[in-house]
Amino acid sequence: MAAQFGRKIKLLKINYLVIFSLILLCLMENISASPLYSRQYNVSCTACHNSPPRLNIYGMRFRQTNSLPSWESNTSIDTGDENTAVPKIFPFSVHAQMLGRLRRANHIEDQNTGDVSHDSGLDSQTPHFIKLISSAPLTENIGFYFDASLKPGQNQGAITLNEAWARYRFEYRFVANITLGQFPNSDIIIDQDTRLNIKEYLIYEQSNLGLDRGARFDIDVLDFGLSVGLSNGTDALSAAPANGPGIGRTDRLFDNNNRKTAYGYLSRRFRTFKIGAFSQINQQFGATGNIGDNASDRITFQYTAGVDIQAYSNHKVSWMVQFMWNKWNEFLQKGKNSQWYGGFIGIDYRASDYISYSLLYNYTNAKDFKNTGTIYEGLNANVVTTTVSYYFRSNVRGILEISMDFLPADNDDDFVGHETKEDAIILGIDISY
């Protein structure tokens, strides 16, 4: 009886997914719009993208410059003041994703006892996020970019600022950029927003290469590129009170310590591909508690190093291979260092103007964190993700994505690590306008 009931529940979930999929497909055929840069420069999305959001060579160059040579005459109004450049059209666009997900998603409420509080096999994430984007050149050398997102599943409808930066560009016999603001440290390797998969590059998430505030210097000479950056660090408070001058001051400190993250990336371009090497050093709080889920007052060093090879040609196939190694000094206990590593392989195939196929393989090895009885056993991952993208328009993409977890679930006595598999099926829509 219990087995029959379980089969009925599974069939019910699948039926709901089929119904939800049909609704999405009906909605997708009625959407048509134009994104930010198409609206500004009156060009097709395919000018910068092979299979949006995947960039082609021209798109990568535009991403560095943030403008076209004729930007002022084509995009600015005539104010009668040659020293003022105001866009004709307010530089604003929207990027949104609506997803339906069927997955294994037991949430362990108490990792000491293994109590499960939630079971969400079928999850309608509509919207998954709505991102508001603005970007424009201001002078021949200065441009800006910012985006803010609304993620109902994560921040209860609050709008969160993601990237926000201004960039000064110098070009003579070489090209140099200085970027100030908030942006992902991993941007110097690859922009994650250009991937076709919904699945993240896990090694970036786990290595603390996310959003941070700071400055970055980029230089491009011949076929070599060098980027170096200095940012606040992952343990900086978002806004700490500054009350040293006296009581009642409104001053706020965006960074309340002198601990900084330093990172760099050196690359060499060839005709159809690029190779690069990445390194980062920063400080973070160590872990404490029975399962390592609390931050200690011990400041520890984190070292990260990686290499990558990526194709950037305009042909049908593009790919990237990334390997990254981490060393966390005295993270779990004083006098003991922990190492772990991982990476990913990503391949995109543009079959036609209407359809693209993607394959992403994420692998991470917890190494020294194995059998520690802490949540950091969960650094392990072995996931293959396949994605089919169908373009109703260049800026309207239907997505079918399947992730298969090849790492066996833990069968040990603790309740940390890889307790449940992360298999998932996603069907959704990705739009920009």
C-alpha positions as a Markdown table, in Angstrom:
| # | Residue | x | y | z |
|---|---|---|---|---|
| 1 | Met | 0.0 | 0.0 | 0.0 |
| 2 | Ala | 2.8 | 2.4 | 0.9 |
| 3 | Ala | 4.7 | 1.7 | -2.3 |
| 4 | Gln | 1.6 | 2.3 | -4.4 |
| 5 | Phe | 0.9 | 5.6 | -2.6 |
| 6 | Gly | 4.5 | 6.6 | -3.2 |
| 7 | Arg | 4.2 | 5.9 | -6.9 |
| 8 | Lys | 1.0 | 7.9 | -7.1 |
| 9 | Ile | 2.7 | 10.9 | -5.5 |
| 10 | Lys | 5.6 | 10.6 | -8.0 |
| 11 | Leu | 3.1 | 10.5 | -10.9 |
| 12 | Leu | 1.2 | 13.5 | -9.5 |
| 13 | Lys | 4.5 | 15.5 | -9.3 |
| 14 | Ile | 5.3 | 14.6 | -13.0 |
| 15 | Asn | 1.8 | 15.5 | -14.1 |
| 16 | Tyr | 2.0 | 18.9 | -12.4 |
| 17 | Leu | 5.4 | 19.4 | -14.2 |
| 18 | Val | 3.9 | 18.5 | -17.6 |
| 19 | Ile | 1.0 | 20.9 | -17.1 |
| 20 | Phe | 3.3 | 23.7 | -15.9 |
| 21 | Ser | 5.5 | 23.1 | -18.9 |
| 22 | Leu | 2.6 | 23.5 | -21.3 |
| 23 | Ile | 1.6 | 26.8 | -19.7 |
| 24 | Leu | 5.2 | 28.1 | -20.0 |
| 25 | Leu | 5.4 | 27.1 | -23.7 |
| 26 | Cys | 2.1 | 28.9 | -24.4 |
| 27 | Leu | 3.4 | 32.1 | -22.7 |
| 28 | Met | 6.7 | 32.1 | -24.4 |
| 29 | Glu | 5.4 | 32.5 | -27.9 |
| 30 | Asn | 3.7 | 35.8 | -27.1 |
| 31 | Ile | 6.8 | 37.7 | -25.8 |
| 32 | Ser | 9.0 | 39.9 | -28.0 |
| 33 | Ala | 11.2 | 42.8 | -26.9 |
| 34 | Ser | 14.7 | 44.4 | -27.3 |
| 35 | Pro | 17.4 | 44.4 | -24.6 |
| 36 | Leu | 19.5 | 47.4 | -23.4 |
| 37 | Tyr | 22.3 | 47.5 | -26.0 |
| 38 | Ser | 20.1 | 46.7 | -28.9 |
| 39 | Arg | 17.9 | 49.6 | -27.9 |
| 40 | Gln | 20.8 | 52.0 | -27.5 |
| 41 | Tyr | 22.7 | 51.1 | -30.7 |
| 42 | Asn | 19.9 | 49.8 | -32.9 |
| 43 | Val | 21.6 | 46.5 | -33.5 |
| 44 | Ser | 20.6 | 42.8 | -33.1 |
| 45 | Cys | 21.4 | 40.8 | -30.0 |
| 46 | Thr | 23.4 | 38.5 | -32.3 |
| 47 | Ala | 25.9 | 41.2 | -32.9 |
| 48 | Cys | 27.5 | 40.4 | -29.6 |
| 49 | His | 26.1 | 36.9 | -28.9 |
| 50 | Asn | 26.4 | 33.6 | -30.7 |
| 51 | Ser | 23.7 | 32.0 | -28.5 |
| 52 | Pro | 22.6 | 34.6 | -25.9 |
| 53 | Pro | 23.9 | 35.1 | -23.3 |
| 54 | Arg | 27.0 | 33.4 | -24.6 |
| 55 | Leu | 29.3 | 36.2 | -26.0 |
| 56 | Asn | 31.2 | 36.1 | -29.3 |
| 57 | Ile | 34.5 | 37.8 | -30.0 |
| 58 | Tyr | 32.9 | 41.1 | -30.7 |
| 59 | Gly | 30.7 | 40.8 | -27.6 |
| 60 | Met | 33.8 | 40.2 | -25.4 |
| 61 | Arg | 35.5 | 43.3 | -26.9 |
| 62 | Phe | 32.3 | 45.4 | -26.2 |
| 63 | Arg | 32.2 | 44.1 | -22.7 |
| 64 | Gln | 35.7 | 45.5 | -22.1 |
| 65 | Thr | 35.0 | 48.9 | -23.7 |
| 66 | Asn | 31.3 | 49.3 | -22.7 |
| 67 | Ser | 30.7 | 51.5 | -25.8 |
| 68 | Leu | 31.0 | 51.7 | -29.6 |
| 69 | Pro | 33.2 | 54.3 | -31.4 |
| 70 | Ser | 30.2 | 56.3 | -32.5 |
| 71 | Trp | 28.4 | 56.1 | -29.1 |
| 72 | Glu | 28.0 | 59.8 | -28.5 |
| 73 | Ser | 26.6 | 60.8 | -31.9 |
| 74 | Asn | 24.3 | 57.8 | -32.1 |
| 75 | Thr | 23.0 | 57.5 | -28.6 |
| 76 | Ser | 23.2 | 61.1 | -27.0 |
| 77 | Ile | 20.8 | 64.0 | -27.4 |
| 78 | Asp | 21.9 | 67.4 | -28.6 |
| 79 | Thr | 21.9 | 69.6 | -25.5 |
| 80 | Gly | 23.6 | 72.5 | -27.1 |
| 81 | Asp | 26.6 | 71.9 | -24.8 |
| 82 | Glu | 29.3 | 69.9 | -26.3 |
| 83 | Asn | 30.6 | 69.0 | -22.8 |
| 84 | Thr | 27.4 | 67.2 | -21.9 |
| 85 | Ala | 26.4 | 63.7 | -23.2 |
| 86 | Val | 23.0 | 62.5 | -22.1 |
| 87 | Pro | 21.5 | 59.3 | -23.6 |
| 88 | Lys | 18.5 | 59.7 | -25.9 |
| 89 | Ile | 16.9 | 56.6 | -24.3 |
| 90 | Phe | 17.3 | 56.0 | -20.6 |
| 91 | Pro | 19.8 | 53.1 | -20.5 |
| 92 | Phe | 17.6 | 50.6 | -18.7 |
| 93 | Ser | 16.6 | 46.9 | -19.4 |
| 94 | Val | 15.1 | 43.9 | -17.6 |
| 95 | His | 16.4 | 40.3 | -17.4 |
| 96 | Ala | 14.0 | 37.8 | -15.9 |
| 97 | Gln | 13.8 | 34.0 | -15.5 |
| 98 | Met | 10.7 | 31.9 | -14.7 |
| 99 | Leu | 11.5 | 28.3 | -13.8 |
| 100 | Gly | 9.7 | 25.1 | -12.8 |
| 101 | Arg | 12.0 | 22.6 | -11.0 |
| 102 | Leu | 11.5 | 19.0 | -10.2 |
| 103 | Arg | 14.3 | 17.9 | -7.8 |
| 104 | Arg | 15.4 | 16.0 | -4.7 |
| 105 | Ala | 15.3 | 18.7 | -2.1 |
| 106 | Asn | 14.9 | 17.4 | 1.4 |
| 107 | His | 16.0 | 20.1 | 3.9 |
| 108 | Ile | 17.8 | 18.8 | 7.0 |
| 109 | Glu | 16.6 | 21.1 | 9.8 |
| 110 | Asp | 18.9 | 19.7 | 12.4 |
| 111 | Gln | 22.3 | 18.4 | 11.2 |
| 112 | Asn | 23.0 | 16.9 | 14.6 |
| 113 | Thr | 19.9 | 14.7 | 14.6 |
| 114 | Gly | 19.1 | 14.5 | 10.8 |
| 115 | Asp | 15.5 | 15.8 | 11.3 |
| 116 | Val | 13.9 | 16.7 | 7.9 |
| 117 | Ser | 11.6 | 19.7 | 8.0 |
| 118 | His | 10.8 | 20.3 | 4.3 |
| 119 | Asp | 10.4 | 18.1 | 1.2 |
| 120 | Ser | 10.0 | 20.1 | -2.0 |
| 121 | Gly | 10.2 | 17.8 | -5.0 |
| 122 | Leu | 8.2 | 20.2 | -7.3 |
| 123 | Asp | 9.1 | 23.8 | -7.1 |
| 124 | Ser | 7.6 | 26.6 | -9.3 |
| 125 | Gln | 10.2 | 29.4 | -9.1 |
| 126 | Thr | 8.2 | 32.0 | -11.0 |
| 127 | Pro | 9.9 | 34.4 | -11.1 |
| 128 | His | 13.3 | 32.9 | -10.3 |
| 129 | Phe | 14.7 | 36.5 | -10.4 |
| 130 | Ile | 13.9 | 39.8 | -12.0 |
| 131 | Lys | 17.1 | 41.8 | -12.7 |
| 132 | Leu | 17.1 | 45.6 | -13.4 |
| 133 | Ile | 20.1 | 46.7 | -15.5 |
| 134 | Ser | 21.5 | 50.0 | -16.5 |
| 135 | Ser | 24.8 | 50.8 | -18.3 |
| 136 | Ala | 26.1 | 53.6 | -20.6 |
| 137 | Pro | 29.3 | 55.4 | -21.5 |
| 138 | Leu | 29.6 | 58.9 | -19.9 |
| 139 | Thr | 32.7 | 60.2 | -21.7 |
| 140 | Glu | 35.2 | 58.8 | -24.2 |
| 141 | Asn | 37.0 | 57.0 | -21.3 |
| 142 | Ile | 34.4 | 56.5 | -18.5 |
| 143 | Gly | 31.4 | 54.2 | -18.3 |
| 144 | Phe | 29.2 | 52.8 | -15.7 |
| 145 | Tyr | 27.1 | 49.7 | -15.0 |
| 146 | Phe | 24.8 | 48.5 | -12.3 |
| 147 | Asp | 22.2 | 45.8 | -11.8 |
| 148 | Ala | 19.8 | 45.1 | -9.0 |
| 149 | Ser | 17.7 | 42.0 | -8.6 |
| 150 | Leu | 14.5 | 40.9 | -7.0 |
| 151 | Lys | 14.6 | 37.2 | -5.9 |
| 152 | Pro | 11.3 | 36.3 | -4.1 |
| 153 | Gly | 12.7 | 32.9 | -3.0 |
| 154 | Gln | 15.7 | 34.4 | -1.3 |
| 155 | Asn | 15.0 | 38.0 | -0.1 |
| 156 | Gln | 11.2 | 38.1 | 0.4 |
| 157 | Gly | 10.7 | 40.7 | -2.4 |
| 158 | Ala | 13.5 | 43.1 | -1.4 |
| 159 | Ile | 15.6 | 44.6 | -4.2 |
| 160 | Thr | 19.3 | 43.6 | -3.8 |
| 161 | Leu | 22.1 | 45.6 | -5.4 |
| 162 | Asn | 24.4 | 43.2 | -7.3 |
| 163 | Glu | 27.0 | 44.8 | -9.4 |
| 164 | Ala | 27.6 | 48.6 | -9.4 |
| 165 | Trp | 30.8 | 50.0 | -10.8 |
| 166 | Ala | 32.4 | 52.8 | -12.8 |
| 167 | Arg | 35.3 | 52.2 | -15.2 |
| 168 | Tyr | 38.0 | 54.4 | -16.6 |
| 169 | Arg | 39.5 | 53.2 | -19.9 |
| 170 | Phe | 42.8 | 54.3 | -21.4 |
| 171 | Glu | 43.8 | 53.2 | -24.9 |
| 172 | Tyr | 47.0 | 54.1 | -26.8 |
| 173 | Arg | 49.4 | 51.3 | -27.9 |
| 174 | Phe | 47.9 | 49.2 | -25.2 |
| 175 | Val | 44.5 | 49.1 | -23.4 |
| 176 | Ala | 44.1 | 49.6 | -19.7 |
| 177 | Asn | 41.0 | 49.7 | -17.4 |
| 178 | Ile | 40.5 | 50.8 | -13.8 |
| 179 | Thr | 37.3 | 49.6 | -12.3 |
| 180 | Leu | 35.9 | 50.9 | -9.0 |
| 181 | Gly | 32.8 | 49.5 | -7.2 |
| 182 | Gln | 31.2 | 46.2 | -6.5 |
| 183 | Phe | 31.6 | 43.2 | -8.8 |
| 184 | Pro | 32.5 | 39.5 | -8.7 |
| 185 | Asn | 36.2 | 38.7 | -8.3 |
| 186 | Ser | 35.7 | 35.8 | -10.7 |
| 187 | Asp | 34.8 | 38.3 | -13.5 |
| 188 | Ile | 38.5 | 38.5 | -14.4 |
| 189 | Ile | 38.3 | 34.9 | -15.5 |
| 190 | Ile | 34.8 | 34.7 | -17.0 |
| 191 | Asp | 31.5 | 36.5 | -16.6 |
| 192 | Gln | 29.1 | 33.9 | -15.1 |
| 193 | Asp | 26.1 | 35.8 | -16.4 |
| 194 | Thr | 27.1 | 34.7 | -19.9 |
| 195 | Arg | 26.7 | 30.9 | -19.2 |
| 196 | Leu | 23.8 | 29.1 | -20.9 |
| 197 | Asn | 23.3 | 26.8 | -17.9 |
| 198 | Ile | 21.2 | 27.6 | -14.9 |
| 199 | Lys | 23.5 | 25.5 | -12.8 |
| 200 | Glu | 26.4 | 27.5 | -11.3 |
| 201 | Tyr | 30.1 | 27.0 | -11.6 |
| 202 | Leu | 30.4 | 25.4 | -8.2 |
| 203 | Ile | 34.1 | 25.9 | -7.7 |
| 204 | Tyr | 33.6 | 29.7 | -7.9 |
| 205 | Glu | 30.8 | 29.7 | -5.3 |
| 206 | Gln | 32.7 | 27.5 | -2.9 |
| 207 | Ser | 36.0 | 29.4 | -3.3 |
| 208 | Asn | 34.5 | 32.7 | -2.2 |
| 209 | Leu | 34.9 | 34.4 | -5.6 |
| 210 | Gly | 31.6 | 36.2 | -5.4 |
| 211 | Leu | 30.6 | 39.8 | -5.2 |
| 212 | Asp | 33.0 | 42.1 | -3.4 |
| 213 | Arg | 33.7 | 45.8 | -3.2 |
| 214 | Gly | 37.1 | 47.1 | -4.3 |
| 215 | Ala | 39.2 | 48.2 | -7.3 |
| 216 | Arg | 40.7 | 46.3 | -10.2 |
| 217 | Phe | 43.3 | 47.2 | -12.8 |
| 218 | Asp | 43.4 | 45.5 | -16.2 |
| 219 | Ile | 45.9 | 45.9 | -19.0 |
| 220 | Asp | 46.0 | 44.3 | -22.4 |
| 221 | Val | 49.2 | 44.3 | -24.4 |
| 222 | Leu | 49.6 | 42.4 | -27.7 |
| 223 | Asp | 48.1 | 39.0 | -26.9 |
| 224 | Phe | 48.6 | 39.1 | -23.2 |
| 225 | Gly | 46.2 | 40.2 | -20.5 |
| 226 | Leu | 46.9 | 41.0 | -16.8 |
| 227 | Ser | 44.3 | 41.8 | -14.2 |
| 228 | Val | 45.0 | 42.6 | -10.5 |
| 229 | Gly | 42.5 | 43.5 | -7.8 |
| 230 | Leu | 42.1 | 44.5 | -4.2 |
| 231 | Ser | 38.8 | 44.2 | -2.4 |
| 232 | Asn | 37.3 | 44.4 | 1.0 |
| 233 | Gly | 37.2 | 40.7 | 1.8 |
| 234 | Thr | 34.4 | 38.3 | 2.4 |
| 235 | Asp | 34.1 | 38.9 | 6.1 |
| 236 | Ala | 33.6 | 42.7 | 5.8 |
| 237 | Leu | 30.3 | 44.0 | 7.3 |
| 238 | Ser | 27.9 | 45.6 | 4.9 |
| 239 | Ala | 27.6 | 48.8 | 6.9 |
| 240 | Ala | 29.2 | 49.2 | 10.3 |
| 241 | Pro | 28.6 | 52.3 | 12.5 |
| 242 | Ala | 31.4 | 54.8 | 12.6 |
| 243 | Asn | 30.9 | 56.4 | 16.0 |
| 244 | Gly | 34.5 | 57.3 | 16.8 |
| 245 | Pro | 34.1 | 61.1 | 16.2 |
| 246 | Gly | 31.3 | 61.2 | 18.7 |
| 247 | Ile | 27.8 | 60.1 | 19.6 |
| 248 | Gly | 24.9 | 60.4 | 17.1 |
| 249 | Arg | 27.0 | 60.6 | 13.9 |
| 250 | Thr | 25.4 | 59.3 | 10.7 |
| 251 | Asp | 28.7 | 58.0 | 9.3 |
| 252 | Arg | 28.8 | 54.4 | 8.2 |
| 253 | Leu | 31.8 | 52.2 | 7.4 |
| 254 | Phe | 31.5 | 49.9 | 4.4 |
| 255 | Asp | 34.5 | 48.1 | 5.6 |
| 256 | Asn | 35.4 | 47.9 | 9.3 |
| 257 | Asn | 38.8 | 46.2 | 9.1 |
| 258 | Asn | 42.1 | 46.3 | 7.2 |
| 259 | Arg | 41.9 | 42.7 | 6.0 |
| 260 | Lys | 41.8 | 42.8 | 2.2 |
| 261 | Thr | 41.5 | 40.2 | -0.7 |
| 262 | Ala | 44.2 | 40.4 | -3.3 |
| 263 | Tyr | 43.8 | 38.6 | -6.6 |
| 264 | Gly | 45.2 | 38.4 | -10.1 |
| 265 | Tyr | 44.8 | 36.8 | -13.5 |
| 266 | Leu | 47.4 | 36.4 | -16.3 |
| 267 | Ser | 46.2 | 35.2 | -19.7 |
| 268 | Arg | 47.6 | 34.6 | -23.2 |
| 269 | Arg | 45.3 | 34.7 | -26.3 |
| 270 | Phe | 45.8 | 32.6 | -29.3 |
| 271 | Arg | 43.8 | 32.6 | -32.6 |
| 272 | Thr | 40.9 | 30.5 | -31.3 |
| 273 | Phe | 41.5 | 30.0 | -27.6 |
| 274 | Lys | 42.9 | 31.5 | -24.4 |
| 275 | Ile | 44.9 | 30.1 | -21.5 |
| 276 | Gly | 45.1 | 31.7 | -18.1 |
| 277 | Ala | 46.3 | 31.4 | -14.5 |
| 278 | Phe | 44.5 | 32.8 | -11.5 |
| 279 | Ser | 45.5 | 33.4 | -7.9 |
| 280 | Gln | 43.9 | 34.9 | -4.8 |
| 281 | Ile | 44.8 | 35.4 | -1.1 |
| 282 | Asn | 42.4 | 36.6 | 1.5 |
| 283 | Gln | 41.5 | 36.2 | 5.2 |
| 284 | Gln | 38.4 | 34.6 | 6.6 |
| 285 | Phe | 37.1 | 33.6 | 10.0 |
| 286 | Gly | 37.7 | 30.0 | 11.0 |
| 287 | Ala | 35.0 | 27.5 | 11.8 |
| 288 | Thr | 33.9 | 26.2 | 15.1 |
| 289 | Gly | 31.1 | 24.1 | 16.7 |
| 290 | Asn | 30.4 | 20.4 | 16.6 |
| 291 | Ile | 29.8 | 20.5 | 12.8 |
| 292 | Gly | 31.7 | 23.6 | 11.9 |
| 293 | Asp | 28.6 | 25.7 | 11.3 |
| 294 | Asn | 29.7 | 28.7 | 13.4 |
| 295 | Ala | 32.3 | 31.3 | 12.8 |
| 296 | Ser | 35.1 | 31.5 | 15.3 |
| 297 | Asp | 37.1 | 34.6 | 16.3 |
| 298 | Arg | 40.2 | 33.2 | 14.7 |
| 299 | Ile | 41.3 | 35.0 | 11.5 |
| 300 | Thr | 42.7 | 32.5 | 9.0 |
| 301 | Phe | 44.3 | 32.7 | 5.6 |
| 302 | Gln | 42.8 | 31.3 | 2.4 |
| 303 | Tyr | 44.9 | 30.7 | -0.7 |
| 304 | Thr | 43.4 | 29.9 | -4.1 |
| 305 | Ala | 45.1 | 29.1 | -7.4 |
| 306 | Gly | 43.7 | 28.0 | -10.7 |
| 307 | Val | 44.3 | 27.5 | -14.4 |
| 308 | Asp | 41.9 | 27.6 | -17.3 |
| 309 | Ile | 41.6 | 27.1 | -21.1 |
| 310 | Gln | 38.7 | 28.6 | -23.0 |
| 311 | Ala | 37.7 | 28.9 | -26.6 |
| 312 | Tyr | 36.4 | 32.2 | -27.8 |
| 313 | Ser | 36.0 | 31.7 | -31.5 |
| 314 | Asn | 32.8 | 32.5 | -33.4 |
| 315 | His | 32.3 | 28.9 | -34.5 |
| 316 | Lys | 29.5 | 26.6 | -33.5 |
| 317 | Val | 31.4 | 25.0 | -30.6 |
| 318 | Ser | 32.8 | 26.9 | -27.6 |
| 319 | Trp | 34.2 | 25.4 | -24.4 |
| 320 | Met | 36.0 | 26.1 | -21.2 |
| 321 | Val | 38.0 | 24.0 | -18.8 |
| 322 | Gln | 38.8 | 25.3 | -15.3 |
| 323 | Phe | 40.7 | 23.8 | -12.4 |
| 324 | Met | 41.1 | 25.5 | -9.0 |
| 325 | Trp | 43.0 | 24.5 | -5.8 |
| 326 | Asn | 42.3 | 25.9 | -2.3 |
| 327 | Lys | 44.3 | 25.9 | 0.9 |
| 328 | Trp | 42.6 | 27.1 | 4.1 |
| 329 | Asn | 45.1 | 27.6 | 6.9 |
| 330 | Glu | 44.0 | 26.6 | 10.4 |
| 331 | Phe | 40.4 | 26.8 | 9.3 |
| 332 | Leu | 38.9 | 24.0 | 11.5 |
| 333 | Gln | 41.5 | 24.0 | 14.2 |
| 334 | Lys | 44.7 | 25.8 | 15.1 |
| 335 | Gly | 47.9 | 24.3 | 13.7 |
| 336 | Lys | 46.1 | 22.2 | 11.0 |
| 337 | Asn | 45.7 | 23.3 | 7.4 |
| 338 | Ser | 43.1 | 22.0 | 5.0 |
| 339 | Gln | 43.3 | 21.6 | 1.2 |
| 340 | Trp | 40.6 | 20.9 | -1.4 |
| 341 | Tyr | 40.2 | 21.3 | -5.1 |
| 342 | Gly | 37.8 | 21.1 | -8.0 |
| 343 | Gly | 36.8 | 22.6 | -11.3 |
| 344 | Phe | 34.4 | 22.3 | -14.2 |
| 345 | Ile | 34.2 | 21.6 | -18.0 |
| 346 | Gly | 31.6 | 23.5 | -20.0 |
| 347 | Ile | 30.8 | 22.9 | -23.7 |
| 348 | Asp | 28.2 | 24.8 | -25.8 |
| 349 | Tyr | 27.1 | 23.8 | -29.3 |
| 350 | Arg | 25.1 | 26.2 | -31.5 |
| 351 | Ala | 23.1 | 23.9 | -33.7 |
| 352 | Ser | 21.2 | 26.7 | -35.5 |
| 353 | Asp | 19.9 | 30.2 | -34.9 |
| 354 | Tyr | 17.1 | 28.7 | -32.9 |
| 355 | Ile | 18.6 | 25.9 | -30.7 |
| 356 | Ser | 21.8 | 25.4 | -28.7 |
| 357 | Tyr | 23.0 | 22.5 | -26.5 |
| 358 | Ser | 25.1 | 22.8 | -23.4 |
| 359 | Leu | 27.0 | 20.4 | -21.2 |
| 360 | Leu | 28.5 | 21.3 | -17.8 |
| 361 | Tyr | 30.4 | 19.0 | -15.6 |
| 362 | Asn | 31.1 | 20.2 | -12.0 |
| 363 | Tyr | 33.6 | 18.3 | -9.9 |
| 364 | Thr | 34.9 | 19.2 | -6.4 |
| 365 | Asn | 36.9 | 17.1 | -3.9 |
| 366 | Ala | 36.7 | 18.0 | -0.2 |
| 367 | Lys | 40.0 | 16.2 | 0.4 |
| 368 | Asp | 41.2 | 17.2 | 3.8 |
| 369 | Phe | 37.6 | 18.0 | 4.9 |
| 370 | Lys | 36.5 | 14.4 | 4.4 |
| 371 | Asn | 35.5 | 12.5 | 7.5 |
| 372 | Thr | 35.8 | 15.7 | 9.6 |
| 373 | Gly | 32.2 | 15.5 | 10.7 |
| 374 | Thr | 31.6 | 19.1 | 9.6 |
| 375 | Ile | 29.4 | 20.6 | 7.0 |
| 376 | Tyr | 32.5 | 21.1 | 4.9 |
| 377 | Glu | 32.4 | 17.5 | 3.9 |
| 378 | Gly | 29.7 | 18.9 | 1.5 |
| 379 | Leu | 32.4 | 20.5 | -0.6 |
| 380 | Asn | 32.2 | 17.2 | -2.6 |
| 381 | Ala | 30.4 | 17.4 | -5.9 |
| 382 | Asn | 30.1 | 15.3 | -9.1 |
| 383 | Val | 27.3 | 16.7 | -11.2 |
| 384 | Val | 26.6 | 16.6 | -14.9 |
| 385 | Thr | 24.2 | 19.2 | -16.3 |
| 386 | Thr | 22.7 | 19.2 | -19.8 |
| 387 | Thr | 20.8 | 22.2 | -21.2 |
| 388 | Val | 18.8 | 22.7 | -24.3 |
| 389 | Ser | 18.1 | 26.4 | -25.2 |
| 390 | Tyr | 15.4 | 27.2 | -27.8 |
| 391 | Tyr | 15.2 | 30.8 | -29.1 |
| 392 | Phe | 11.7 | 32.0 | -29.9 |
| 393 | Arg | 13.5 | 35.4 | -30.3 |
| 394 | Ser | 17.1 | 36.3 | -29.8 |
| 395 | Asn | 16.1 | 37.7 | -26.4 |
| 396 | Val | 13.5 | 35.1 | -25.5 |
| 397 | Arg | 15.0 | 31.7 | -24.6 |
| 398 | Gly | 13.2 | 28.5 | -23.6 |
| 399 | Ile | 15.2 | 26.3 | -21.3 |
| 400 | Leu | 15.2 | 22.6 | -20.5 |
| 401 | Glu | 17.9 | 21.5 | -18.1 |
| 402 | Ile | 18.7 | 18.2 | -16.5 |
| 403 | Ser | 21.2 | 17.7 | -13.7 |
| 404 | Met | 22.4 | 14.3 | -12.7 |
| 405 | Asp | 24.3 | 13.8 | -9.4 |
| 406 | Phe | 26.8 | 10.9 | -9.7 |
| 407 | Leu | 28.1 | 11.3 | -6.1 |
| 408 | Pro | 26.5 | 8.7 | -3.8 |
| 409 | Ala | 24.6 | 10.0 | -0.8 |
| 410 | Asp | 26.3 | 9.6 | 2.5 |
| 411 | Asn | 25.5 | 6.4 | 4.5 |
| 412 | Asp | 27.5 | 7.3 | 7.6 |
| 413 | Asp | 26.3 | 8.1 | 11.0 |
| 414 | Asp | 26.5 | 11.9 | 10.8 |
| 415 | Phe | 24.1 | 14.2 | 9.0 |
| 416 | Val | 26.6 | 16.5 | 7.3 |
| 417 | Gly | 28.0 | 16.4 | 3.8 |
| 418 | His | 26.2 | 14.9 | 0.8 |
| 419 | Glu | 23.1 | 13.6 | 2.6 |
| 420 | Thr | 20.8 | 13.8 | -0.4 |
| 421 | Lys | 21.5 | 13.8 | -4.2 |
| 422 | Glu | 21.0 | 17.0 | -6.2 |
| 423 | Asp | 19.3 | 15.6 | -9.3 |
| 424 | Ala | 17.0 | 18.2 | -10.9 |
| 425 | Ile | 14.9 | 18.9 | -14.0 |
| 426 | Ile | 14.3 | 22.6 | -14.9 |
| 427 | Leu | 11.9 | 23.9 | -17.5 |
| 428 | Gly | 11.6 | 27.6 | -17.9 |
| 429 | Ile | 12.0 | 30.8 | -19.8 |
| 430 | Asp | 14.8 | 33.4 | -19.9 |
| 431 | Ile | 13.9 | 36.9 | -21.3 |
| 432 | Ser | 15.6 | 40.2 | -21.7 |
| 433 | Tyr | 13.9 | 43.4 | -22.8 |
